Amino acid sequence: MHVVWYDNRIDPINYEIYYKRSTNAGVSWGADIRLTNNTGDSHLPSVSVSGSVVHVAWQDRRDGNFEIYYKRSTDEGASWGADVRLTNASFESWHPSVSVTGLNVHIVWQDRRDVDDEIYYKRSTDGGLSWEADIRLTNNAAISAIPSVSVSGLLVHTVWSEFRNGNFEIYYKRSSDGGASWGLDTRLTTNSSVSNSACVSASDSVVHVTWTDRRDGNHEIYYKRSSDGGLNWGTDTRLTINSSYSDYPSVTVSGSIVHIVWQDSRNPKDDIYYK
């Protein structure tokens, strides 16, 4: 098991990326490993693993504005290669998400190079050694924000939050050829309140999406799934029912078992909940 996070333990005004791993399914954990060391903030890491290779992407301000950086370990997290800068734009690139299968590494992020925020994508087909050109996945005058990506075989799935309908809704699109080309946008939510912070995870043809939704008057966690690789979608399922904030869900799947964690203030301080 592999975990990444950002931490300001060294300098209270400068965040760095940290990593740790468990080699016995989470029973015990190794020491914290610091992955970044620079004078600019490093934020919001994402991790994905295939075999013995661990891939991490994050947003980094060492270049004056946030850019997307990447690094990998080829020995299950014991040692790490050099930082690789993946974007080079004059405006912010942030909120990366990474997913990998075999040698194919997929990264999506939110990018402001086009004045308004859009979702961008790029891939590596050699395990992160080299990277293809950026591909713009969204194209509208509204904000497209906080994407998430998951790959299963040749199917690459991404979700994000978008303001094109007058409030934030969850959108989805997929590639059926490993990221070479992309289908149309699919709107997953339809309500008069805000839906954001979406996360996607796929296993074979089943795709699982969670997000934060305010349709009930406060932040609750919702879920829906597709059983045919993202072509059709079931109904929304409300996962939390309380008067406090439930926010920032993350979903992962192993076979038929779906795991969801989120931030929850019902106690009333923020804690992590799971179901």
C-alpha positions in Angstrom: 0.0 0.0 0.0 1.2 3.5 -0.9 0.2 6.9 0.5 1.2 10.4 -0.5 0.4 13.8 1.1 1.7 17.3 1.5 3.2 18.5 4.8 4.8 21.7 6.2 6.7 20.1 9.1 10.0 21.5 8.0 8.9 25.0 7.1 5.5 26.3 8.3 5.1 28.4 5.1 6.4 25.8 2.6 4.7 22.5 1.9 6.5 19.4 0.6 5.3 16.0 -0.7 5.8 13.0 1.5 5.3 9.3 0.9 5.1 6.1 3.0 4.3 2.5 2.2 3.2 -0.7 3.8 4.4 -4.0 2.6 1.9 -6.1 4.6 -1.4 -4.7 3.5 -1.5 -1.8 5.9 -0.8 -3.8 9.1 2.4 -1.8 9.7 4.0 1.2 7.9 7.5 2.2 7.0 9.1 5.6 7.7 8.0 8.9 6.0 10.0 9.6 2.8 10.2 13.2 1.7 9.8 13.4 -2.1 10.3 17.1 -2.8 12.8 19.6 -1.6 12.5 23.2 -3.0 11.5 26.7 -1.9 8.1 26.6 -3.6 5.0 24.9 -2.3 4.4 21.4 -3.4 0.7 20.5 -3.1 -2.1 17.9 -3.8 -0.2 14.7 -4.8 -1.8 11.8 -6.5 -0.3 8.2 -6.6 -0.9 5.1 -8.7 1.0 1.8 -8.8 1.5 -0.9 -11.4 3.7 -3.9 -10.3 6.8 -2.6 -8.7 6.6 0.9 -10.2 5.0 3.7 -8.2 4.0 6.9 -9.9 3.4 10.3 -8.2 2.1 13.6 -9.7 1.6 16.9 -7.9 1.4 20.6 -8.3 4.6 22.6 -7.6 5.3 26.3 -7.4 9.1 26.2 -7.7 8.9 27.9 -11.1 6.9 30.9 -9.9 3.5 29.5 -10.7 2.0 26.1 -10.2 3.1 23.5 -12.7 2.5 19.7 -12.8 5.5 17.6 -11.7 6.0 13.8 -11.7 8.4 11.3 -10.3 8.5 7.5 -10.0 10.0 4.6 -8.1 10.9 1.4 -9.8 11.4 -0.6 -6.6 8.0 -0.3 -4.9 8.8 3.0 -3.3 12.2 2.1 -1.7 14.0 4.7 -3.8 12.9 7.5 -6.1 14.0 9.0 -9.4 14.3 12.7 -10.2 11.5 15.2 -10.4 10.1 15.6 -14.0 8.3 18.8 -15.0 5.3 17.9 -17.1 3.8 21.4 -17.9 5.2 24.7 -19.0 2.6 27.3 -19.1 2.4 31.0 -18.0 -0.6 30.4 -15.8 -1.5 27.8 -13.1 -1.6 24.1 -13.8 -3.0 22.3 -10.7 -5.1 19.5 -9.2 -3.3 16.5 -11.0 -4.6 13.0 -10.9 -2.6 10.0 -12.1 -3.7 6.4 -13.0 -1.5 3.6 -14.5 -1.9 0.2 -16.1 1.3 -1.6 -17.2 3.5 0.9 -19.0 0.7 3.4 -19.7 0.6 6.3 -17.4 -2.3 8.8 -17.6 -2.4 12.2 -15.9 -5.2 14.8 -15.9 -5.1 18.3 -14.4 -6.8 21.7 -14.3 -5.1 24.3 -16.4 -5.5 28.1 -16.8 -3.4 28.7 -19.9 -6.6 29.3 -21.9 -7.8 32.2 -19.6 -10.6 30.1 -18.1 -9.8 26.8 -16.4 -9.9 23.8 -18.6 -9.0 20.1 -18.2 -5.9 18.8 -19.8 -4.5 15.3 -20.2 -1.2 13.7 -21.1 0.2 10.2 -21.2 3.3 8.1 -21.2 3.4 4.8 -22.9 6.8 3.7 -21.6 6.2 3.8 -17.8 6.9 7.5 -17.3 10.3 7.7 -19.1 8.9 10.0 -21.8 5.6 11.9 -22.3 3.4 12.8 -25.2 2.0 16.3 -25.9 -0.8 17.9 -23.7 -4.3 17.2 -24.9 -7.1 19.7 -24.0 -10.2 17.7 -22.9 -12.7 20.5 -22.3 -13.5 23.6 -24.4 -16.1 26.0 -23.1 -16.2 29.5 -21.5 -17.0 28.1 -18.0 -14.6 26.8 -15.3 -13.7 23.1 -15.5 -12.1 22.0 -12.3 -10.6 19.3 -10.1 -10.4 16.3 -12.4 -9.9 12.7 -11.5 -8.7 9.8 -13.8 -8.9 6.0 -13.7 -7.8 3.5 -16.3 -8.9 -0.1 -16.9 -7.4 -1.8 -19.9 -7.8 0.5 -22.9 -10.6 2.5 -21.2 -9.5 5.7 -19.6 -12.2 7.5 -17.5 -12.1 11.1 -16.3 -14.5 13.2 -14.2 -14.5 16.8 -13.2 -16.7 19.6 -11.9 -17.9 22.2 -14.4 -19.8 25.5 -14.3 -21.3 25.6 -17.8 -24.8 25.1 -16.5 -24.9 28.1 -14.2 -23.7 26.0 -11.2 -21.1 23.3 -10.8 -22.1 19.9 -12.1 -20.2 16.6 -12.5 -19.1 15.7 -16.0 -17.5 12.6 -17.4 -15.7 11.6 -20.6 -13.8 8.5 -21.7 -11.2 7.2 -24.1 -11.6 3.7 -25.5 -8.1 3.6 -27.1 -5.8 4.2 -24.2 -6.0 8.0 -24.3 -5.2 8.5 -28.0 -8.7 10.0 -28.7 -11.6 11.0 -26.5 -15.4 10.9 -26.7 -18.0 13.5 -25.9 -18.7 15.0 -22.5 -21.4 13.3 -20.4 -23.2 15.3 -17.7 -23.6 13.0 -14.6 -25.5 15.3 -12.2 -28.5 17.6 -12.8 -29.7 19.7 -9.8 -29.9 23.4 -8.8 -27.1 23.2 -6.3 -23.3 22.6 -6.4 -21.8 19.3 -7.2 -18.0 19.1 -7.1 -14.9 17.2 -5.9 -15.6 14.2 -8.1 -13.4 11.0 -8.0 -13.5 8.0 -10.3 -12.3 4.4 -10.1 -12.8 1.7 -12.6 -12.5 -2.1 -12.6 -13.1 -3.9 -15.9 -16.3 -2.4 -17.3 -17.6 -1.1 -14.0 -16.9 2.6 -13.3 -17.5 4.2 -9.9 -17.9 7.9 -9.2 -18.2 9.8 -5.9 -18.6 13.5 -5.4 -19.7 16.2 -2.9 -23.3 17.5 -3.4 -25.2 20.4 -1.8 -28.7 19.5 -3.1 -29.8 18.6 0.5 -28.9 22.0 1.9 -25.4 20.9 3.1 -22.5 19.0 1.8 -23.2 15.3 1.4 -21.4 12.4 -0.4 -23.1 10.9 -3.4 -22.2 8.0 -5.6 -23.2 6.5 -9.0 -21.9 3.8 -11.3 -21.8 2.5 -14.8 -21.7 -1.2 -15.5 -20.9 -0.9 -19.2 -17.6 1.1 -19.3 -19.2 4.6 -18.9 -21.8 4.3 -21.7 -24.8 4.4 -19.4 -25.1 5.4 -15.8 -27.3 4.4 -12.9 -29.1 6.7 -10.4 -27.4 8.9 -7.8 -27.0 7.3 -4.4 -26.7 9.4 -1.3 -24.0 7.9 1.0 -24.1 10.3 4.0 -27.0 11.8 6.0 -26.0 14.3 8.6 -26.3 18.0 9.4 -22.6 18.7 9.1 -20.2 18.9 6.2 -19.2 15.7 4.3 -16.6 16.6 1.7 -13.7 15.6 -0.5 -14.5 11.9 -1.2 -12.1 9.4 -2.7 -13.0 6.1 -4.2 -11.0 3.0 -5.1 -12.2 -0.5 -6.2 -10.8 -4.0 -6.0 -12.9 -6.4 -7.9 -16.5 -6.1 -6.5 -15.4 -4.3 -3.4 -15.7 -0.5 -3.4 -14.0 1.6 -0.8 -14.8 5.3 -0.2 -13.3 7.7 2.3 -14.1 11.4 2.9 -13.7 14.3 5.3 -16.6 14.8 7.8 -17.2 17.4 10.5 -20.1 15.7 12.3 -18.1 15.4 15.6 -17.8 18.6 15.1 -14.1 18.7 14.1 -13.0 17.3 10.8 -12.4 13.5 10.8 -11.9 10.9 8.1 -14.8 8.5 7.5 -15.0 5.3 5.5 -17.6 3.0 4.0 
